[in-house]
């Protein structure tokens, strides 16, 4: 028993020395290729056995013949171990390089294509994560391109919308200044109308900038949806009479909501103005509000005849008007973008869908806390 314990102690001392030396070498080459690290690990395993054997032989527990046999066996094992480690290291390094090349492709703006060669479980998991990251980056680039295109269109359209009334204001002011205006009162009324339209446009731009910057501050309060819709209908009634459109708000449930009354009134006002302007004379714009499983749904239904299916995803985009005509009745294309921004700030959702004869805009609001 004592001899066995001494053999174990001498073998452990020799193996520990080899392991310590291997750890030092691994630390020195930690920035080198994985192949070198695997070769060091294989060499440490063999050298630990050889060092333990030599320590036992030095203590004269082994005969010279037995020492020669053991050393020869260890040497052969070392050759096979090192060769296997080198092959494994080269294979793993090759798979890593393929993965790096594939990752570089979507880093340069392309799509990630996973290597087809089988790899280790860890490298395969990393490849799947890179593929998911590539898909998210592609979606982000698509959104960025759409946003940039929308911004360019908005700048061009707003520039046109500002240039036209400013030119008219300049011409009318010069006519009044020179005393050549045939009807000064009409000119003054027209100037006031154009100034109010420009003021509304600047107000929409300011509101939209606050929404995009995330600085839109809300003061939610418990409000009856019936009163909120009633005020919006009363505010839109003059415009509806001017266009010959009938407003209907009979299907409005008296349910409470916790919203910013001023901002939500702007949402309903924008939806009603949009619906009235696109509904032909003798048409009907209906407002409804009801509870649902997800919250409270407020809908505005018009008689515009429907929106082309390819345009439905763009309805709430900044600057979208449904046509390329830049006429004053079309507005600045900011109303529905403001609607979506305010509703999302209330943790809600704004959607649109076609119905027979027109389309329906729906605003989903979270239910009021009891």
Secondary structure, DSSP 8 states (H G I E B T S, - for coil): -HHHHHHHHHHHHHHHHHHHHHHHHHHHTTTS-HHHHHHHHHHHHHHHHHHHHHHHHHTT-S-HHHHHHHHHHHHHHHHHHHHHHHHHHHHHHHHHHHHHHHHHHHHTTS------S---HHHHHHHHHHHHHHHHHHHHHHHHHHHHHHHHHHHHHHHHHHHHHHHHHHHHHHHHHHT--S-HHHHHHHHHHHHHHHHHHHHHHHHHHHHHHT------EEEEHHHHHHHHHHHHHHHHHHHT-EEEEEEE---EEEE-HHHHHHHHHHHHHHHHHHS-TT-EEEEEEEE-SSSEEEEEE--S----GGGGGGTTSTT--SSS---GGG--S-HHHHHHHHHHHTT-EEEEEEETTEEEEEEEE-----
